[in-house]
């Protein structure tokens, strides 16, 4: 697993990547939790390099 951080326009992007190809997207329970913590937007998807969960937060 790796975590990537970036900032732009007083917002922070946080991405967690599993690095395990072939994993199906898990339940969406994490997204309401991220919104509850103040995420401006958030999402999850899968790709060849694994599952990603991301959130954008105001700084």
VOLOBA-232127 format. One record per residue (C-alpha): residue in one letter; x, y, z. Coordinates in steps of 0.5 Angstrom, whole numbers, plus 500, padded with zeros to 3 digits. Layout:
N
AXYZ;...
This chain:
59
X500500500;X502507499;X499514500;X500520496;X499527498;X499533493;X496540494;X493546490;X489552491;X489551498;X486544498;X490537499;X489531495;X490524499;X490518495;X491511498;X493505493;X493498494;X498496489;X494489489;X492488482;X485484481;X482487487;X475488487;X472495489;X470494497;X464497500;X463504500;X462505507;X469509507;X466514503;X461517508;X466517513;X471521509;X465526508;X464526515;X471528516;X470534512;X472532505;X470536500;X470530495;X472523495;X472517491;X474510490;X476506484;X480500481;X485500476;X491495473;X495497479;X490496485;X485500488;X485507490;X481511495;X482519495;X480525498;X480532497;X480536504;X480544505;X487546508;
